[in-house]
């Protein structure tokens, strides 16, 4: 799996190319931790190409959020499919992340 990484000033967007299942979730985690290690703390996960994710992906998202919060940053999710949104709702993780409809609104939401 590939993860496209784009920077918009202080915001970094990670856009996975396939569902976050098993090893794909690990790839996202590795990329995100590399970015956090370089001081990038404002992250958006663009889920436009994702139709689902598993429990490991949820753990990855929570770890990303924790690591970013340590540096006073955050992780926001955008472009969620109905299935992904439902998974977050059922697991009560929707309240842990700011969920935005599209990439543009997610990036703009970081404007201070």
C-alpha positions as CSV (number, residue, x, y, z in Angstrom):
1,X,0.0,0.0,0.0
2,X,1.1,3.5,-0.6
3,X,0.4,6.6,1.4
4,X,0.5,9.9,-0.5
5,X,1.9,12.7,1.7
6,X,1.2,16.4,1.0
7,X,2.1,19.5,2.9
8,X,-0.1,22.6,3.1
9,X,2.0,25.0,5.2
10,X,1.9,23.6,8.8
11,X,-0.6,20.8,7.9
12,X,0.5,17.4,6.6
13,X,-2.0,15.2,4.7
14,X,-1.7,11.4,4.6
15,X,-3.8,9.8,2.0
16,X,-3.8,6.0,2.1
17,X,-4.4,4.3,-1.3
18,X,-6.4,1.3,0.1
19,X,-8.4,0.1,3.1
20,X,-6.6,0.2,6.4
21,X,-6.5,-3.5,7.1
22,X,-3.5,-5.3,8.8
23,X,-0.2,-4.4,7.2
24,X,-1.8,-1.3,5.5
25,X,-2.5,0.2,8.9
26,X,1.1,-0.4,9.8
27,X,2.4,1.4,6.8
28,X,0.2,4.4,7.7
29,X,1.5,4.3,11.3
30,X,5.2,4.2,10.1
31,X,4.7,7.2,7.8
32,X,2.8,9.1,10.5
33,X,5.5,8.4,13.2
34,X,8.2,9.5,10.8
35,X,6.4,12.8,10.2
36,X,5.8,13.3,13.9
37,X,9.5,12.7,14.5
38,X,10.3,15.5,12.1
39,X,8.0,17.9,14.1
40,X,4.9,17.6,11.9
41,X,2.0,17.6,14.5
42,X,-1.0,18.8,12.5
43,X,-2.1,15.8,10.5
44,X,-5.0,15.0,8.3
45,X,-5.8,11.5,7.2
46,X,-7.7,11.7,3.9
47,X,-9.9,8.7,3.8
48,X,-11.4,9.3,0.4
49,X,-9.9,6.1,-1.0
50,X,-10.8,4.0,2.0
51,X,-14.0,1.9,2.3
52,X,-13.1,0.3,5.7
53,X,-10.6,-0.3,8.4
54,X,-9.9,-2.9,11.1
55,X,-9.2,-2.7,14.8
56,X,-5.4,-2.3,14.1
57,X,-6.2,0.8,12.1
58,X,-8.2,2.2,15.0
59,X,-5.3,1.6,17.3
60,X,-3.0,3.4,14.8
61,X,-5.3,6.4,14.6
62,X,-5.5,6.6,18.4
63,X,-1.7,6.4,18.6
64,X,-1.2,9.0,16.0
65,X,-3.6,11.3,17.9
66,X,-1.7,10.7,21.2
67,X,1.7,11.4,19.6
68,X,0.4,14.6,18.0
69,X,-1.3,15.8,21.2
70,X,2.0,15.5,23.0
71,X,3.4,18.1,20.7
72,X,0.2,20.2,21.0
73,X,-1.1,19.0,17.6
74,X,-4.0,16.9,16.4
75,X,-5.2,14.4,13.9
76,X,-8.3,15.1,11.8
77,X,-10.1,12.7,9.5
78,X,-11.8,13.7,6.2
79,X,-13.6,12.0,3.3
80,X,-15.0,9.1,5.4
81,X,-17.1,6.6,3.7
82,X,-20.4,5.8,5.4
83,X,-18.9,2.5,6.5
84,X,-15.9,4.1,8.1
85,X,-18.0,6.8,9.7
86,X,-20.3,4.0,11.2
87,X,-17.2,2.1,12.5
88,X,-16.0,5.2,14.3
89,X,-19.5,5.9,15.7
90,X,-20.0,2.3,16.9
91,X,-16.6,2.2,18.6
92,X,-17.3,5.7,20.1
93,X,-14.1,7.0,18.5
94,X,-15.9,9.6,16.4
95,X,-15.7,12.0,19.4
96,X,-11.9,11.6,19.6
97,X,-11.3,13.0,16.1
98,X,-12.6,16.0,14.3
99,X,-14.4,14.6,11.2
100,X,-14.6,16.8,8.1
101,X,-16.4,16.1,4.8
102,X,-13.4,16.8,2.5
103,X,-9.7,17.6,2.3
104,X,-10.2,21.3,1.6
105,X,-12.3,21.8,4.8
106,X,-9.9,19.7,6.8
107,X,-6.9,21.7,5.8
108,X,-8.7,25.0,6.3
109,X,-9.8,23.9,9.8
110,X,-6.2,24.3,11.0
111,X,-6.2,28.0,10.2
112,X,-5.7,29.9,13.4
